[in-house]
């Protein structure tokens, strides 16, 4: 089986976030395994991670309240 998956109920560096991923093994099993072990860490380390969560949440609430534009 060349596919890999990950399910984390809390992320390192952001215990309030969860992460779920399924990685296709078309690049080989080593690539899928590497991605399943490292991608979530790279996402949390990004400069803009978490900075727009509040704005995105407020936009979702406004779309629900007013309907889609």
DSSP file (Angstrom, degrees, kcal/mol; ACC not computed):
  #  RESIDUE AA STRUCTURE BP1 BP2  ACC     N-H-->O    O-->H-N    N-H-->O    O-->H-N    TCO  KAPPA ALPHA  PHI   PSI    X-CA   Y-CA   Z-CA
    1    1 A X              0   0    0      0, 0.0     0, 0.0     0, 0.0     0, 0.0   0.000 360.0 360.0 360.0 123.0    0.0    0.0    0.0
    2    2 A X        +     0   0    0      2,-0.0    30,-0.2    30,-0.0    31,-0.1   0.544 360.0  94.7 -97.1  -8.5    1.6    3.3   -1.1
    3    3 A X        -     0   0    0     21,-0.1     2,-0.3    22,-0.1    21,-0.2  -0.406  52.8-168.2 -81.2 160.3   -1.0    5.7    0.4
    4    4 A X  E     -A   23   0A   0     19,-2.1    19,-3.3    -2,-0.1     2,-0.3  -0.947   2.4-167.6-140.9 162.2   -0.6    7.3    3.9
    5    5 A X  E     -A   22   0A   0     -2,-0.3     2,-0.3    17,-0.2    17,-0.2  -0.963   5.5-161.4-146.4 163.6   -2.9    9.2    6.2
    6    6 A X  E     -A   21   0A   0     15,-2.4    15,-2.6    -2,-0.3     2,-0.4  -0.992   4.6-176.0-145.6 143.2   -2.7   11.3    9.3
    7    7 A X  E     +A   20   0A   0     -2,-0.3     2,-0.5    13,-0.2    13,-0.2  -0.919   9.3 175.7-141.8 115.8   -5.4   12.3   11.8
    8    8 A X  E     -A   19   0A   0     11,-3.2    11,-2.6    -2,-0.4     3,-0.1  -0.978  22.2-162.2-123.3 126.1   -4.4   14.7   14.6
    9    9 A X  S    S+     0   0    0     -2,-0.5     2,-0.3     1,-0.2    -1,-0.1   0.657  87.0  20.8 -81.7 -15.4   -6.9   16.1   17.1
   10   10 A X  S    S-     0   0    0      9,-0.1     2,-0.3     6,-0.1    -1,-0.2  -0.980  79.8-131.7-148.5 145.1   -4.5   18.9   18.0
   11   11 A X  B >   -B   14   0B   0      3,-1.5     3,-1.7     6,-1.0     2,-0.4  -0.672  30.2-103.6 -94.6 147.2   -1.6   20.3   16.1
   12   12 A X  T 3  S+     0   0    0     -2,-0.3    32,-0.1     1,-0.3    -1,-0.1  -0.560 113.9  16.1 -65.1 126.1    1.9   20.9   17.6
   13   13 A X  T 3  S+     0   0    0     -2,-0.4    -1,-0.3    32,-0.0     2,-0.1   0.255 131.0  52.6  91.7 -13.4    2.0   24.7   18.2
   14   14 A X  B X   +B   11   0B   0     -3,-1.7     3,-2.0     3,-0.1    -3,-1.5  -0.525  57.3 174.7-152.3  78.1   -1.8   25.0   17.9
   15   15 A X  T 3  S+     0   0    0      1,-0.3    -3,-0.1    -5,-0.2    -1,-0.0   0.621  77.9  65.5 -65.6 -10.7   -3.7   22.7   20.2
   16   16 A X  T 3  S+     0   0    0     -6,-0.1     2,-0.3    -5,-0.1    -1,-0.3   0.562  93.2  74.9 -85.7  -7.2   -7.0   24.2   19.2
   17   17 A X    <   -     0   0    0     -3,-2.0    -6,-1.0    -6,-0.2     2,-0.3  -0.800  64.8-153.7-108.8 147.8   -6.7   23.0   15.6
   18   18 A X        -     0   0    0     -2,-0.3     2,-0.4    -8,-0.2    -9,-0.2  -0.783   6.8-157.4-111.0 160.0   -7.2   19.5   14.1
   19   19 A X  E     +A    8   0A   0    -11,-2.6   -11,-3.2    -2,-0.3     2,-0.4  -0.990  11.1 178.1-143.3 130.9   -5.6   18.1   11.0
   20   20 A X  E     +A    7   0A   0     -2,-0.4     2,-0.3   -13,-0.2   -13,-0.2  -1.000  12.0 168.9-132.0 132.0   -6.7   15.3    8.8
   21   21 A X  E     -A    6   0A   0    -15,-2.6   -15,-2.4    -2,-0.4     2,-0.4  -1.000  23.4-163.1-147.4 145.3   -4.9   14.2    5.6
   22   22 A X  E     -A    5   0A   0     -2,-0.3     2,-0.5   -17,-0.2   -17,-0.2  -0.999  17.9-159.1-124.9 126.7   -4.9   11.4    3.1
   23   23 A X  E     -A    4   0A   0    -19,-3.3   -19,-2.1    -2,-0.4     2,-0.2  -0.926  10.9-137.7-115.5 123.2   -1.8   11.2    0.8
   24   24 A X    >   -     0   0    0     -2,-0.5     3,-0.5   -21,-0.2   -21,-0.1  -0.553  11.4-138.8 -77.3 140.0   -1.8    9.4   -2.5
   25   25 A X  G >   +     0   0    0     -2,-0.2     3,-2.1     1,-0.2    -1,-0.1   0.059  65.1 120.0 -90.9  25.9    1.2    7.3   -3.1
   26   26 A X  G 3  S+     0   0    0      1,-0.3    -1,-0.2     2,-0.1     3,-0.1   0.822  79.7  50.0 -60.9 -29.0    1.7    8.2   -6.8
   27   27 A X  G <  S-     0   0    0     -3,-0.5    -1,-0.3     1,-0.3     4,-0.2   0.404 131.3 -85.5 -86.2   3.7    5.1    9.6   -6.0
   28   28 A X    <>  -     0   0    0     -3,-2.1     4,-1.8     1,-0.1     3,-0.3  -0.204  42.5 -80.4 107.8 158.5    6.0    6.4   -4.1
   29   29 A X  H  > S+     0   0    0      1,-0.2     4,-2.5     2,-0.2     5,-0.2   0.826 125.2  59.5 -65.9 -31.7    5.4    5.3   -0.5
   30   30 A X  H  > S+     0   0    0      2,-0.2     4,-2.4     1,-0.2    -1,-0.2   0.893 106.0  48.4 -64.6 -38.3    8.3    7.3    0.9
   31   31 A X  H  > S+     0   0    0     -3,-0.3     4,-2.6     2,-0.2    -2,-0.2   0.927 112.6  47.4 -67.0 -45.4    6.8   10.5   -0.4
   32   32 A X  H  X S+     0   0    0     -4,-1.8     4,-2.1   -30,-0.2    -2,-0.2   0.908 113.9  47.8 -63.1 -42.0    3.3    9.8    1.0
   33   33 A X  H  X S+     0   0    0     -4,-2.5     4,-1.3     2,-0.2    -2,-0.2   0.908 111.5  50.3 -65.2 -42.4    4.9    8.8    4.4
   34   34 A X  H >X S+     0   0    0     -4,-2.4     4,-1.7     1,-0.2     3,-0.5   0.940 111.4  48.2 -61.3 -47.4    7.0   11.9    4.5
   35   35 A X  H 3X S+     0   0    0     -4,-2.6     4,-2.1     1,-0.2     5,-0.4   0.901 109.3  52.9 -60.8 -41.3    4.1   14.2    3.8
   36   36 A X  H 3< S+     0   0    0     -4,-2.1    -1,-0.2     1,-0.2    -2,-0.2   0.770 115.8  40.8 -67.3 -24.2    2.0   12.5    6.4
   37   37 A X  H << S+     0   0    0     -4,-1.3    -1,-0.2    -3,-0.5    -2,-0.2   0.672 129.9  21.5 -94.9 -19.2    4.7   13.1    9.0
   38   38 A X  H  X S+     0   0    0     -4,-1.7     4,-2.0    -3,-0.2     3,-0.5   0.699  96.5  80.3-124.7 -26.5    5.8   16.6    8.1
   39   39 A X  H  X S+     0   0    0     -4,-2.1     4,-2.2    -5,-0.3     5,-0.2   0.896  94.2  52.1 -59.2 -44.4    3.1   18.6    6.1
   40   40 A X  H  > S+     0   0    0     -5,-0.4     4,-1.8     1,-0.2    -1,-0.3   0.855 109.5  50.9 -62.2 -34.0    1.0   19.6    9.1
   41   41 A X  H  > S+     0   0    0     -3,-0.5     4,-1.5     2,-0.2    -1,-0.2   0.904 109.3  50.4 -68.3 -40.7    4.2   20.9   10.9
   42   42 A X  H  X S+     0   0    0     -4,-2.0     4,-0.6     1,-0.2    -2,-0.2   0.883 108.3  53.0 -64.5 -38.4    5.1   23.0    7.9
   43   43 A X  H >< S+     0   0    0     -4,-2.2     3,-1.2     1,-0.2    -1,-0.2   0.933 109.1  48.1 -62.6 -46.4    1.6   24.5    7.7
   44   44 A X  H 3< S+     0   0    0     -4,-1.8    -1,-0.2     1,-0.2    -2,-0.2   0.808 108.5  56.0 -64.8 -29.7    1.7   25.6   11.3
   45   45 A X  H 3< S+     0   0    0     -4,-1.5    -1,-0.2    -5,-0.1    -2,-0.2   0.568  80.7 116.8 -79.9  -9.1    5.2   27.1   10.8
   46   46 A X  S X< S-     0   0    0     -3,-1.2     3,-1.4    -4,-0.6    -3,-0.0  -0.304  74.5-121.2 -64.7 145.5    4.0   29.4    7.9
   47   47 A X  T 3  S+     0   0    0      1,-0.3    -1,-0.1     3,-0.1     4,-0.0   0.854 109.7  39.5 -54.7 -42.4    4.3   33.1    8.6
   48   48 A X  T >> S+     0   0    0      2,-0.1     3,-1.5     3,-0.1     4,-0.6   0.362  80.8 131.5 -95.9   6.2    0.6   33.8    8.0
   49   49 A X  T <4 S+     0   0    0     -3,-1.4    -5,-0.0     1,-0.3    -6,-0.0  -0.403  82.9   2.0 -61.1 127.2   -0.8   30.7    9.7
   50   50 A X  T >4 S+     0   0    0     -2,-0.2     3,-0.5     1,-0.1     4,-0.4   0.258 101.6 103.8  84.3 -12.0   -3.6   31.8   12.1
   51   51 A X  T <4 S+     0   0    0     -3,-1.5     4,-0.2     1,-0.2    -2,-0.1   0.734  87.2  37.4 -76.7 -20.9   -3.5   35.5   11.3
   52   52 A X  T 3X S+     0   0    0     -4,-0.6     4,-2.6     1,-0.1    -1,-0.2   0.311  84.7 101.2-112.8   8.4   -6.6   35.4    9.2
   53   53 A X  H <> S+     0   0    0     -3,-0.5     4,-2.6     1,-0.2     5,-0.2   0.915  84.4  47.8 -60.9 -44.0   -8.7   32.9   11.1
   54   54 A X  H  > S+     0   0    0     -4,-0.4     4,-2.5     2,-0.2    -1,-0.2   0.928 113.0  47.8 -64.2 -44.5  -10.8   35.6   12.8
   55   55 A X  H  > S+     0   0    0     -4,-0.2     4,-2.1     2,-0.2    -1,-0.2   0.902 112.9  48.7 -63.3 -41.1  -11.5   37.4    9.5
   56   56 A X  H  X S+     0   0    0     -4,-2.6     4,-2.3     2,-0.2    -1,-0.2   0.922 111.4  49.8 -64.6 -43.9  -12.4   34.2    7.8
   57   57 A X  H  X S+     0   0    0     -4,-2.6     4,-2.1    -5,-0.2    -2,-0.2   0.914 110.7  49.6 -60.9 -43.8  -14.7   33.2   10.6
   58   58 A X  H  X S+     0   0    0     -4,-2.5     4,-2.2     1,-0.2    -1,-0.2   0.875 109.8  51.8 -65.2 -36.7  -16.4   36.7   10.5
   59   59 A X  H  X S+     0   0    0     -4,-2.1     4,-2.3     2,-0.2    -1,-0.2   0.917 108.5  51.1 -64.8 -42.6  -16.9   36.4    6.7
   60   60 A X  H  X S+     0   0    0     -4,-2.3     4,-2.1     1,-0.2    -2,-0.2   0.902 110.6  49.0 -61.5 -40.7  -18.5   33.0    7.2
   61   61 A X  H  X S+     0   0    0     -4,-2.1     4,-2.2     1,-0.2    -1,-0.2   0.913 111.0  49.6 -65.2 -41.8  -20.9   34.4    9.7
   62   62 A X  H  X S+     0   0    0     -4,-2.2     4,-2.4     1,-0.2     5,-0.3   0.870 109.9  51.0 -67.4 -35.5  -21.8   37.3    7.5
   63   63 A X  H  X S+     0   0    0     -4,-2.3     4,-2.2     2,-0.2    -1,-0.2   0.908 111.7  48.0 -67.3 -40.7  -22.4   35.0    4.5
   64   64 A X  H  < S+     0   0    0     -4,-2.1    -2,-0.2    -5,-0.2    -1,-0.2   0.890 115.2  45.5 -64.2 -39.0  -24.7   32.9    6.7
   65   65 A X  H  < S+     0   0    0     -4,-2.2    -2,-0.2     1,-0.2    -1,-0.2   0.865 127.5  25.0 -74.9 -36.3  -26.6   35.9    7.9
   66   66 A X  H  < S-     0   0    0     -4,-2.4    -2,-0.2     1,-0.2    -3,-0.2   0.580 106.7-118.4-107.2 -11.8  -27.0   37.7    4.6
   67   67 A X     <  -     0   0    0     -4,-2.2    -1,-0.2    -5,-0.3     2,-0.2  -0.158  52.3 -43.2  90.0 166.4  -26.9   34.9    2.1
   68   68 A X              0   0    0      1,-0.2    -5,-0.0    -4,-0.1    -4,-0.0  -0.469 360.0 360.0 -70.6 136.8  -24.4   34.4   -0.7
   69   69 A X              0   0    0     -2,-0.2    -1,-0.2     0, 0.0    -2,-0.0   0.508 360.0 360.0 -57.8 360.0  -23.6   37.7   -2.5
